[in-house]
């Protein structure tokens, strides 16, 4: 998906979630594709692993055993639209 398509979809989702057209118009000009950020993100070695290896390290048996009984689950993420890591404000 191109960045322009991603941005158009993001704006549509934001508008559907109640973000005003004024807010979208004010925020949009500063959202630009930054290849440097994309390169740094893709260069993170931890994400080069296949998922099962990554998950096995992150949710190791020892970590699961250390979890407190009755601990609360993590809160659900907000449905609010977020800027991509490949975007930066000017």
Buried (B, 14 or more C-beta within 10 A) or exposed (E): EEBEEBBEEBBEEBBEEEBEEEEBEEBEEEBEBBEEBBEEEEEEEEEEEEEEEEEEEEEEEEEEEEEEEEEEEEEEEEEEBEEBEBBBEE
